[in-house]
Amino acid sequence: MQSLYLALALFLLLNLAAGMWRVMYGPGAADRMLAAQLFGTTAVAILLLLAQATGSEALHDVALVFALLAAVTAVAFVRRAWPESESAPDAD
C-alpha cells in the first residue's frame, strides 16, 4: 500500500509540472492565481499521501498549514485584484 501512496504522490507532482505551464503562460492574472491554488491543493494532497506512506504525523500538520495559507492567499488575491468599489452594488 505504501508504494501506491508514493506512486500517487509522484502522479500529483507531475500534475504540478503541467500547472507550471499555466502559471508561466497564463492569459490573465486570474488564470495564474487558479494555477497557484492548484499548487496549494496538490501540495496538501502530496503531503497527506506522504504522511500516510511514512506514518509521520508532522506531515499532517504541515499539510494543514499549507491549506490555511492557500485560503489566505486566495482571499488576498481577490481583495487586491478586484477593488471594493467594483464589487459593491450601486447605491442609486
MDTraj code that builds the backbone (N, CA, C; nanometers):
import mdtraj as md
import numpy as np

residues = "MET GLN SER LEU TYR LEU ALA LEU ALA LEU PHE LEU LEU LEU ASN LEU ALA ALA GLY MET TRP ARG VAL MET TYR GLY PRO GLY ALA ALA ASP ARG MET LEU ALA ALA GLN LEU PHE GLY THR THR ALA VAL ALA ILE LEU LEU LEU LEU ALA GLN ALA THR GLY SER GLU ALA LEU HIS ASP VAL ALA LEU VAL PHE ALA LEU LEU ALA ALA VAL THR ALA VAL ALA PHE VAL ARG ARG ALA TRP PRO GLU SER GLU SER ALA PRO ASP ALA ASP".split()
xyz = np.array([
    [0.0820, -0.1191, 0.0000],
    [0.0000, 0.0000, 0.0000],
    [0.0866, 0.1259, 0.0000],
    [0.2024, 0.1155, 0.0634],
    [0.2926, 0.2298, 0.0689],
    [0.3386, 0.2697, -0.0707],
    [0.3637, 0.1736, -0.1568],
    [0.4083, 0.2058, -0.2929],
    [0.2971, 0.2725, -0.3725],
    [0.1713, 0.2391, -0.3440],
    [0.0591, 0.3059, -0.4101],
    [0.0545, 0.4532, -0.3712],
    [0.0725, 0.4812, -0.2430],
    [0.0734, 0.6203, -0.1970],
    [0.1866, 0.6992, -0.2626],
    [0.3016, 0.6378, -0.2721],
    [0.4154, 0.7065, -0.3336],
    [0.3940, 0.7269, -0.4829],
    [0.3310, 0.6314, -0.5499],
    [0.3011, 0.6466, -0.6925],
    [0.1991, 0.7578, -0.7151],
    [0.0991, 0.7658, -0.6293],
    [0.0013, 0.8743, -0.6399],
    [0.0656, 1.0106, -0.6144],
    [0.1571, 1.0157, -0.5196],
    [0.2276, 1.1406, -0.4923],
    [0.3119, 1.1820, -0.6122],
    [0.3747, 1.0871, -0.6780],
    [0.4527, 1.1170, -0.7979],
    [0.3620, 1.1673, -0.9100],
    [0.2457, 1.1055, -0.9265],
    [0.1498, 1.1496, -1.0277],
    [0.1057, 1.2944, -1.0013],
    [0.0795, 1.3266, -0.8760],
    [0.0401, 1.4638, -0.8422],
    [0.1545, 1.5613, -0.8659],
    [0.2758, 1.5170, -0.8431],
    [0.3918, 1.6014, -0.8690],
    [0.4043, 1.6312, -1.0180],
    [0.3736, 1.5342, -1.1027],
    [0.3729, 1.5576, -1.2469],
    [0.2616, 1.6550, -1.2870],
    [0.1493, 1.6496, -1.2167],
    [0.0427, 1.7472, -1.2416],
    [0.0884, 1.8884, -1.2075],
    [0.1704, 1.9010, -1.1052],
    [0.2237, 2.0328, -1.0710],
    [0.3117, 2.0868, -1.1826],
    [0.3862, 1.9982, -1.2453],
    [0.4702, 2.0410, -1.3577],
    [0.3839, 2.0925, -1.4726],
    [0.2714, 2.0275, -1.4967],
    [0.1799, 2.0753, -1.6002],
    [0.1171, 2.2085, -1.5607],
    [0.0888, 2.2263, -1.4333],
    [0.0322, 2.3526, -1.3858],
    [0.1312, 2.4673, -1.3945],
    [0.2600, 2.4363, -1.3889],
    [0.3617, 2.5409, -1.4004],
    [0.3535, 2.6099, -1.5361],
    [0.3152, 2.5349, -1.6393],
    [0.2988, 2.5946, -1.7714],
    [0.1913, 2.7030, -1.7675],
    [0.0817, 2.6785, -1.6964],
    [-0.0265, 2.7761, -1.6877],
    [0.0177, 2.9002, -1.6108],
    [0.0995, 2.8817, -1.5107],
    [0.1479, 2.9973, -1.4349],
    [0.2391, 3.0833, -1.5221],
    [0.3240, 3.0170, -1.5997],
    [0.4191, 3.0914, -1.6822],
    [0.3521, 3.1600, -1.8009],
    [0.2550, 3.0924, -1.8644],
    [0.1984, 3.1434, -1.9885],
    [0.0487, 3.1677, -1.9812],
    [-0.0048, 3.1790, -1.8609],
    [-0.1482, 3.2010, -1.8462],
    [-0.1912, 3.3324, -1.9093],
    [-0.3122, 3.3346, -1.9681],
    [-0.3555, 3.4566, -2.0363],
    [-0.3859, 3.5724, -1.9413],
    [-0.4219, 3.5453, -1.8182],
    [-0.4560, 3.6551, -1.7283],
    [-0.4160, 3.6254, -1.5850],
    [-0.4345, 3.7256, -1.5011],
    [-0.3964, 3.7113, -1.3606],
    [-0.4827, 3.6082, -1.2892],
    [-0.6107, 3.6042, -1.3233],
    [-0.6993, 3.5072, -1.2579],
    [-0.6596, 3.3645, -1.2928],
    [-0.6203, 3.3408, -1.4178],
    [-0.5759, 3.2070, -1.4567],
    [-0.4498, 3.1670, -1.3822],
    [-0.3625, 3.2612, -1.3651],
    [-0.2384, 3.2322, -1.2919],
    [-0.2663, 3.2053, -1.1448],
    [-0.3620, 3.2787, -1.0895],
    [-0.3961, 3.2573, -0.9493],
    [-0.4608, 3.1211, -0.9291],
    [-0.5452, 3.0801, -1.0209],
    [-0.6059, 2.9475, -1.0095],
    [-0.5005, 2.8383, -1.0206],
    [-0.4010, 2.8586, -1.1037],
    [-0.2918, 2.7617, -1.1121],
    [-0.2124, 2.7590, -0.9816],
    [-0.1940, 2.8742, -0.9201],
    [-0.1255, 2.8782, -0.7909],
    [-0.2089, 2.8082, -0.6838],
    [-0.3409, 2.8202, -0.6917],
    [-0.4278, 2.7470, -0.5998],
    [-0.4152, 2.5960, -0.6225],
    [-0.3972, 2.5580, -0.7491],
    [-0.3723, 2.4174, -0.7801],
    [-0.2462, 2.3697, -0.7096],
    [-0.1431, 2.4527, -0.7063],
    [-0.0200, 2.4157, -0.6368],
    [-0.0467, 2.3912, -0.4887],
    [-0.1233, 2.4807, -0.4273],
    [-0.1524, 2.4653, -0.2850],
    [-0.2321, 2.3400, -0.2553],
    [-0.3347, 2.3154, -0.3351],
    [-0.4187, 2.1980, -0.3147],
    [-0.3404, 2.0697, -0.3391],
    [-0.2612, 2.0686, -0.4448],
    [-0.1837, 1.9495, -0.4764],
    [-0.0741, 1.9259, -0.3729],
    [-0.0148, 2.0321, -0.3234],
    [0.0867, 2.0163, -0.2188],
    [0.0257, 1.9548, -0.0936],
    [-0.0947, 1.9964, -0.0583],
    [-0.1617, 1.9376, 0.0577],
    [-0.1874, 1.7890, 0.0334],
    [-0.2349, 1.7555, -0.0864],
    [-0.2618, 1.6147, -0.1180],
    [-0.1334, 1.5315, -0.1147],
    [-0.0261, 1.5852, -0.1700],
    [0.1012, 1.5126, -0.1695],
    [0.1504, 1.4912, -0.0265],
    [0.1405, 1.5943, 0.0543],
    [0.1853, 1.5810, 0.1934],
    [0.1023, 1.4790, 0.2697],
    [-0.0278, 1.4770, 0.2451],
    [-0.1120, 1.3790, 0.3134],
    [-0.0802, 1.2369, 0.2675],
    [-0.0527, 1.2197, 0.1383],
    [-0.0134, 1.0877, 0.0898],
    [0.1203, 1.0435, 0.1491],
    [0.2155, 1.1365, 0.1546],
    [0.3453, 1.1021, 0.2137],
    [0.3334, 1.0745, 0.3629],
    [0.2469, 1.1478, 0.4313],
    [0.2261, 1.1229, 0.5738],
    [0.1674, 0.9844, 0.5964],
    [0.0757, 0.9450, 0.5102],
    [0.0168, 0.8118, 0.5232],
    [0.1189, 0.7030, 0.4898],
    [0.2016, 0.7292, 0.3892],
    [0.3006, 0.6289, 0.3485],
    [0.4102, 0.6113, 0.4525],
    [0.4513, 0.7202, 0.5150],
    [0.5620, 0.7120, 0.6104],
    [0.5171, 0.7021, 0.7559],
    [0.3919, 0.7317, 0.7816],
    [0.3431, 0.7292, 0.9192],
    [0.3854, 0.8502, 0.9997],
    [0.4209, 0.9582, 0.9337],
    [0.4674, 1.0796, 1.0012],
    [0.3497, 1.1723, 1.0316],
    [0.3283, 1.1981, 1.1583],
    [0.2204, 1.2882, 1.1997],
    [0.2548, 1.4345, 1.1722],
    [0.3823, 1.4662, 1.1665],
    [0.4236, 1.6051, 1.1425],
    [0.3817, 1.6516, 1.0037],
    [0.3796, 1.5614, 0.9067],
    [0.3384, 1.5994, 0.7721],
    [0.1904, 1.6361, 0.7662],
    [0.1112, 1.5795, 0.8554],
    [-0.0301, 1.6188, 0.8638],
    [-0.0409, 1.7652, 0.9057],
    [0.0421, 1.8044, 1.0011],
    [0.0407, 1.9430, 1.0472],
    [0.0872, 2.0391, 0.9381],
    [0.1898, 2.0000, 0.8646],
    [0.2393, 2.0839, 0.7557],
    [0.1330, 2.0975, 0.6474],
    [0.0613, 1.9902, 0.6186],
    [-0.0461, 1.9955, 0.5195],
    [-0.1560, 2.0905, 0.5641],
    [-0.1884, 2.0899, 0.6915],
    [-0.2898, 2.1816, 0.7439],
    [-0.2451, 2.3269, 0.7292],
    [-0.1194, 2.3537, 0.7572],
    [-0.0670, 2.4901, 0.7420],
    [-0.0722, 2.5329, 0.5957],
    [-0.0363, 2.4444, 0.5034],
    [-0.0442, 2.4772, 0.3610],
    [-0.1873, 2.5048, 0.3176],
    [-0.2823, 2.4295, 0.3697],
    [-0.4223, 2.4521, 0.3353],
    [-0.4686, 2.5894, 0.3836],
    [-0.4282, 2.6274, 0.5028],
    [-0.4641, 2.7594, 0.5549],
    [-0.3976, 2.8711, 0.4744],
    [-0.2722, 2.8521, 0.4377],
    [-0.2031, 2.9525, 0.3566],
    [-0.2661, 2.9677, 0.2187],
    [-0.3124, 2.8585, 0.1600],
    [-0.3776, 2.8655, 0.0292],
    [-0.5066, 2.9458, 0.0374],
    [-0.5820, 2.9272, 0.1433],
    [-0.7064, 3.0028, 0.1593],
    [-0.6776, 3.1516, 0.1793],
    [-0.5789, 3.1832, 0.2597],
    [-0.5436, 3.3238, 0.2829],
    [-0.4921, 3.3878, 0.1540],
    [-0.4158, 3.3134, 0.0768],
    [-0.3638, 3.3651, -0.0499],
    [-0.4767, 3.3975, -0.1471],
    [-0.5755, 3.3104, -0.1542],
    [-0.6888, 3.3349, -0.2444],
    [-0.7652, 3.4600, -0.2031],
    [-0.7878, 3.4772, -0.0762],
    [-0.8587, 3.5956, -0.0274],
    [-0.7773, 3.7216, -0.0548],
    [-0.6480, 3.7161, -0.0314],
    [-0.5625, 3.8324, -0.0570],
    [-0.5612, 3.8687, -0.2050],
    [-0.5597, 3.7695, -0.2918],
    [-0.5615, 3.7973, -0.4351],
    [-0.6918, 3.8643, -0.4763],
    [-0.8029, 3.8134, -0.4287],
    [-0.9323, 3.8711, -0.4657],
    [-0.9436, 4.0130, -0.4133],
    [-0.8988, 4.0374, -0.2928],
    [-0.9063, 4.1726, -0.2357],
    [-0.8181, 4.2699, -0.3131],
    [-0.7060, 4.2215, -0.3643],
    [-0.6153, 4.3099, -0.4373],
    [-0.6551, 4.3258, -0.5839],
    [-0.7012, 4.2189, -0.6460],
    [-0.7316, 4.2231, -0.7898],
    [-0.8611, 4.2969, -0.8193],
    [-0.9596, 4.2833, -0.7328],
    [-1.0871, 4.3498, -0.7546],
    [-1.1148, 4.4439, -0.6386],
    [-1.0943, 4.5738, -0.6622],
    [-1.1199, 4.6710, -0.5550],
    [-1.2658, 4.6662, -0.5120],
    [-1.2898, 4.7108, -0.3912],
    [-1.4228, 4.7050, -0.3324],
    [-1.5241, 4.7890, -0.4111],
    [-1.4787, 4.8975, -0.4729],
    [-1.5697, 4.9841, -0.5471],
    [-1.6301, 4.9125, -0.6681],
    [-1.5586, 4.8181, -0.7266],
    [-1.6104, 4.7450, -0.8427],
    [-1.7117, 4.6387, -0.8015],
    [-1.6936, 4.5789, -0.6853],
    [-1.7795, 4.4679, -0.6462],
    [-1.9030, 4.5126, -0.5680],
    [-1.9030, 4.6349, -0.5167],
    [-2.0179, 4.6828, -0.4387],
    [-2.1304, 4.7228, -0.5315],
    [-2.2561, 4.6894, -0.4948],
    [-2.3691, 4.7309, -0.5762],
    [-2.3883, 4.8813, -0.5705],
    [-2.4448, 4.9360, -0.6758],
    [-2.4672, 5.0810, -0.6814],
    [-2.5688, 5.1220, -0.5741],
    [-2.5469, 5.2393, -0.5177],
    [-2.6339, 5.2897, -0.4119],
    [-2.7499, 5.3713, -0.4674],
    [-2.7654, 5.3736, -0.5993],
    [-2.8717, 5.4536, -0.6601],
    [-3.0069, 5.4009, -0.6319],
])
top = md.Topology()
chain = top.add_chain()
for i, resn in enumerate(residues, 1):
    res = top.add_residue(resn, chain, resSeq=i)
    for name in ("N", "CA", "C"):
        top.add_atom(name, md.element.get_by_symbol(name[0]), res)
traj = md.Trajectory(xyz[None], top)
